Amino acid sequence: MDRMGAMQTLVRVVDTGSFSAAARALNIGQPAVSKTVAQLEDRLGVRLLTRTTRGLSPTEAGLRFYERARRAIEEADEAELAARGAGAGLHGTLRVSAATTFARLHVVKLLPGFLAAHPRLEVELILDDRVIDLVEERIDVALRMGDLEDSSATARRLASSPRSMLATRRYFERVGMPASPSDLAGHDSVVYMQGRHGTWRFRHDGTETSVVVGGRLRVSSAEGIRSAVLADMGLTIASHWMFAPEMASGEVCTVLDAWTLDPIDLWAVFPTGRLVSAKARAFTDLVAAALRSDAG
């Protein structure tokens, strides 16, 4: 049995969820896929797949085999790429996790050029504001903002963005602009539920001021924060990345600029215990360069 070929077949079956879809992806007949998986199960002495109402899914043993097989395939691809040199180009599938709003504003627009430069590469963009398990979700690189929860994670800092108190020009025309943090009590606030839950900290002349705002609207996603602010519902604290188009047009204005807020960092986080693939490195280099260009 071709061990690498068998691993590639099993990985494709798990990824696609069926023998027929895996056969189409591998450009071989479905009986050949079924036979390869059966032979692999016989050699290992364990059941790797089970049939469910949604198709095929890995057993516990199958999932363990799948994770290690996928890693072995990726490392073999990396070895070939290193031997051939950069001219060989990137290929395979790159799975990227990112927050929805950040990806919509700053990542998706980079993909046409990236894919055109690497015609043998596919990208799967998983959008979720939550922190997901990179190994379980088979993520190659995650773009995460703020403090990293796992200090042992393999990570690279890509860029940093200022954070400001902001709202639409229409909101300020209706309510007026706050002159100091203490004025925020008289304003409507849009609070990000995944942040500091309404505690906003400002620094001015070496001292820190904390303001607890009890905004009537609390939102669990950055996309919801954007929508509420752009609907003139109140002010919020956000990174400049989050409202870049509206700040450039003047629709959104910052206030209390003399009071500084901690900036927010963007990190590329890679699965612990795995080599960082060439495709993940190339993608993160692209994002970092684009953000530097936007900042400049």
C-alpha positions as CSV (number, residue, x, y, z in Angstrom):
1,M,0.0,0.0,0.0
2,D,1.2,3.5,-0.8
3,R,1.1,5.0,2.7
4,M,1.2,8.6,1.6
5,G,-1.4,8.0,-1.0
6,A,-3.7,6.3,1.5
7,M,-3.3,9.2,4.0
8,Q,-4.1,11.7,1.3
9,T,-7.2,9.7,0.4
10,L,-8.4,9.5,4.0
11,V,-7.8,13.2,4.5
12,R,-9.8,14.1,1.4
13,V,-12.7,11.9,2.5
14,V,-12.8,13.6,5.9
15,D,-12.5,17.0,4.4
16,T,-15.3,16.4,1.8
17,G,-17.5,14.2,3.9
18,S,-18.1,11.5,1.3
19,F,-16.3,8.9,-0.9
20,S,-17.8,10.4,-4.1
21,A,-16.7,14.0,-3.4
22,A,-13.2,12.7,-2.4
23,A,-13.1,10.7,-5.7
24,R,-14.0,13.8,-7.7
25,A,-11.3,15.9,-5.9
26,L,-8.7,13.2,-6.4
27,N,-9.8,12.6,-10.0
28,I,-10.2,8.8,-9.4
29,G,-13.1,6.4,-9.2
30,Q,-15.2,6.1,-6.1
31,P,-14.5,2.3,-5.8
32,A,-10.8,3.1,-5.6
33,V,-11.4,5.5,-2.7
34,S,-13.5,3.0,-0.8
35,K,-11.0,0.3,-1.4
36,T,-8.1,2.4,-0.2
37,V,-9.9,3.4,3.0
38,A,-10.9,-0.3,3.6
39,Q,-7.3,-1.4,3.1
40,L,-6.1,1.3,5.5
41,E,-8.6,0.3,8.2
42,D,-7.5,-3.4,7.7
43,R,-3.8,-2.5,8.1
44,L,-4.4,-0.4,11.2
45,G,-7.0,-2.7,12.7
46,V,-9.4,0.1,13.6
47,R,-12.5,1.7,12.1
48,L,-11.6,5.2,10.8
49,L,-14.9,6.3,9.4
50,T,-18.6,6.0,10.4
51,R,-21.6,6.9,8.4
52,T,-24.1,9.5,9.7
53,T,-27.1,11.3,8.4
54,R,-24.8,14.0,7.1
55,G,-22.4,11.6,5.4
56,L,-19.1,10.2,6.5
57,S,-17.4,11.4,9.7
58,P,-14.2,10.2,11.4
59,T,-14.3,8.0,14.5
60,E,-12.2,9.0,17.5
61,A,-9.3,6.8,16.1
62,G,-10.0,8.2,12.6
63,L,-9.8,11.8,13.8
64,R,-6.5,11.1,15.5
65,F,-5.2,9.5,12.3
66,Y,-6.6,12.3,10.2
67,E,-4.9,15.1,12.2
68,R,-1.5,13.4,12.1
69,A,-1.9,12.4,8.4
70,R,-2.8,15.9,7.4
71,R,0.3,17.2,9.3
72,A,2.5,14.7,7.6
73,I,1.2,15.6,4.1
74,E,1.7,19.3,4.8
75,E,5.3,18.7,6.0
76,A,6.0,16.6,2.9
77,D,4.6,19.4,0.8
78,E,6.9,21.9,2.6
79,A,9.9,19.6,2.0
80,E,9.2,19.5,-1.7
81,L,8.6,23.2,-1.8
82,A,11.9,23.9,-0.1
83,A,13.8,21.6,-2.5
84,R,12.2,23.1,-5.6
85,G,12.7,26.7,-4.4
86,A,10.3,29.6,-4.3
87,G,9.7,29.4,-8.1
88,A,7.5,26.3,-7.5
89,G,4.7,28.4,-6.1
90,L,2.2,27.8,-3.4
91,H,-0.5,25.0,-3.7
92,G,-3.0,23.2,-1.6
93,T,-5.6,24.7,0.7
94,L,-5.0,27.5,3.2
95,R,-7.5,27.7,6.0
96,V,-7.6,31.2,7.6
97,S,-9.6,32.2,10.7
98,A,-10.4,35.9,11.2
99,A,-12.9,38.2,12.9
100,T,-15.7,39.0,10.5
101,T,-15.5,42.8,10.4
102,F,-11.7,42.9,10.1
103,A,-11.7,40.3,7.4
104,R,-14.5,42.1,5.4
105,L,-12.7,45.4,5.5
106,H,-9.1,44.4,5.3
107,V,-8.5,40.8,4.2
108,V,-11.0,39.9,1.5
109,K,-9.8,42.7,-0.8
110,L,-6.3,41.1,-0.7
111,L,-7.5,37.7,-1.9
112,P,-7.9,38.3,-5.6
113,G,-4.3,39.3,-6.1
114,F,-3.1,36.6,-3.7
115,L,-5.0,33.8,-5.6
116,A,-4.0,35.2,-9.0
117,A,-0.3,35.0,-7.9
118,H,-0.8,31.4,-6.8
119,P,-3.1,29.7,-9.2
120,R,-2.7,26.2,-7.5
121,L,-3.7,27.6,-4.1
122,E,-7.2,27.6,-2.5
123,V,-8.2,29.7,0.5
124,E,-10.9,28.8,3.0
125,L,-11.8,31.9,5.1
126,I,-13.5,31.0,8.4
127,L,-15.1,34.2,9.9
128,D,-15.9,34.2,13.6
129,D,-15.4,36.8,16.3
130,R,-14.8,34.0,18.8
131,V,-11.5,32.4,19.5
132,I,-11.7,28.9,18.0
133,D,-9.6,25.8,18.4
134,L,-7.0,25.9,15.6
135,V,-6.2,22.2,15.7
136,E,-9.8,21.0,15.9
137,E,-10.8,23.4,13.0
138,R,-7.7,22.6,11.0
139,I,-6.7,26.2,10.8
140,D,-3.4,27.1,9.2
141,V,-3.3,30.7,10.6
142,A,-5.6,32.8,12.7
143,L,-5.7,36.6,12.6
144,R,-6.5,37.7,16.2
145,M,-6.6,41.1,17.8
146,G,-5.8,42.2,21.4
147,D,-4.1,40.2,24.1
148,L,-3.4,36.6,23.3
149,E,-5.0,34.2,25.8
150,D,-2.5,31.4,25.2
151,S,1.0,32.6,26.0
152,S,2.4,29.3,24.6
153,A,0.9,29.9,21.1
154,T,3.2,30.3,18.1
155,A,2.4,33.9,17.1
156,R,3.7,36.8,15.1
157,R,2.7,40.4,15.7
158,L,1.7,41.9,12.3
159,A,0.5,45.4,13.1
160,S,-1.0,47.8,15.6
161,S,-3.9,50.2,15.4
162,P,-4.8,53.2,17.5
163,R,-8.1,53.1,19.3
164,S,-10.4,56.1,19.7
165,M,-13.7,57.3,21.1
166,L,-15.8,57.9,18.0
167,A,-19.3,58.3,16.5
168,T,-20.9,59.6,13.4
169,R,-20.9,63.3,12.6
170,R,-24.7,63.2,12.6
171,Y,-24.7,61.9,16.2
172,F,-22.4,64.6,17.4
173,E,-24.4,67.3,15.6
174,R,-27.5,66.1,17.4
175,V,-26.0,65.5,20.9
176,G,-22.8,67.5,21.0
177,M,-19.2,66.4,21.5
178,P,-17.9,65.4,24.9
179,A,-15.0,67.6,26.2
180,S,-13.7,65.1,28.8
181,P,-14.4,61.5,29.8
182,S,-16.7,62.7,32.6
183,D,-19.0,64.1,29.9
184,L,-19.7,60.5,28.6
185,A,-22.4,60.1,31.2
186,G,-24.6,62.3,29.1
187,H,-24.1,60.3,25.9
188,D,-25.5,57.2,24.4
189,S,-22.9,54.4,24.4
190,V,-22.7,51.3,22.2
191,V,-20.9,48.7,24.3
192,Y,-19.0,45.7,22.9
193,M,-20.0,42.7,25.1
194,Q,-16.7,40.9,24.3
195,G,-14.6,43.8,25.5
196,R,-14.3,45.3,29.0
197,H,-18.0,45.4,29.5
198,G,-18.4,49.1,29.6
199,T,-15.3,50.2,31.4
200,W,-13.4,52.6,29.3
201,R,-9.9,53.7,30.4
202,F,-8.2,56.9,29.2
203,R,-4.8,58.3,29.9
204,H,-3.9,62.0,30.0
205,D,-0.8,63.7,31.3
206,G,0.4,60.5,33.0
207,T,-2.8,59.8,34.9
208,E,-5.5,57.2,34.1
209,T,-9.2,57.8,34.2
210,S,-11.7,55.0,34.1
211,V,-15.3,55.6,33.1
212,V,-18.0,53.0,33.5
213,V,-20.7,53.5,30.9
214,G,-24.1,51.9,31.1
215,G,-25.1,52.1,27.5
216,R,-28.6,50.9,26.7
217,L,-27.2,48.9,23.8
218,R,-24.8,46.1,24.2
219,V,-23.7,44.1,21.2
220,S,-21.8,40.8,20.9
221,S,-20.1,41.3,17.6
222,A,-17.9,43.9,16.0
223,E,-20.2,44.0,12.9
224,G,-23.1,44.9,15.2
225,I,-21.1,47.7,16.8
226,R,-20.4,49.1,13.4
227,S,-24.0,48.9,12.3
228,A,-25.2,50.6,15.5
229,V,-22.7,53.4,15.4
230,L,-23.4,54.1,11.7
231,A,-27.1,54.2,12.5
232,D,-26.2,57.2,14.8
233,M,-27.2,55.3,17.9
234,G,-24.2,56.4,20.0
235,L,-20.5,56.5,20.5
236,T,-18.1,53.7,21.2
237,I,-14.4,52.9,21.5
238,A,-13.0,51.1,18.5
239,S,-9.8,50.5,16.6
240,H,-9.2,52.7,13.5
241,W,-9.2,49.4,11.5
242,M,-12.9,49.0,12.4
243,F,-14.1,52.3,10.9
244,A,-11.3,53.0,8.4
245,P,-13.6,53.8,5.4
246,E,-15.9,56.0,7.4
247,M,-13.1,57.8,9.1
248,A,-11.5,58.5,5.7
249,S,-14.7,59.9,4.3
250,G,-15.4,62.0,7.4
251,E,-18.7,60.2,8.2
252,V,-17.2,59.1,11.6
253,C,-15.3,61.5,13.8
254,T,-13.0,60.8,16.8
255,V,-13.3,62.8,20.0
256,L,-11.3,63.1,23.3
257,D,-8.1,62.9,21.2
258,A,-6.1,64.4,24.0
259,W,-6.9,61.3,26.1
260,T,-5.1,58.3,24.8
261,L,-6.3,54.7,24.8
262,D,-4.3,51.6,24.6
263,P,-3.7,50.5,20.9
264,I,-4.7,47.1,19.7
265,D,-2.4,44.6,18.1
266,L,-3.1,42.2,15.3
267,W,-1.4,38.8,15.6
268,A,-1.0,35.9,13.3
269,V,-1.4,32.8,15.4
270,F,-0.4,29.3,14.2
271,P,-1.3,25.9,15.6
272,T,1.0,24.8,18.4
273,G,3.3,21.9,17.5
274,R,3.1,22.3,13.7
275,L,5.5,23.8,11.3
276,V,4.4,27.2,9.9
277,S,3.7,26.4,6.2
278,A,5.0,28.5,3.4
279,K,1.5,29.4,2.3
280,A,0.6,30.7,5.8
281,R,3.9,32.7,5.9
282,A,3.1,34.2,2.5
283,F,-0.4,35.2,3.5
284,T,0.6,36.8,6.8
285,D,3.4,38.7,5.0
286,L,0.8,40.0,2.6
287,V,-1.6,41.1,5.4
288,A,1.3,42.8,7.3
289,A,2.5,44.7,4.2
290,A,-1.1,45.8,3.4
291,L,-1.7,47.2,6.9
292,R,1.7,49.0,6.8
293,S,0.7,50.6,3.5
294,D,-2.7,51.6,4.8
295,A,-1.1,53.2,7.9
296,G,1.4,55.1,5.7
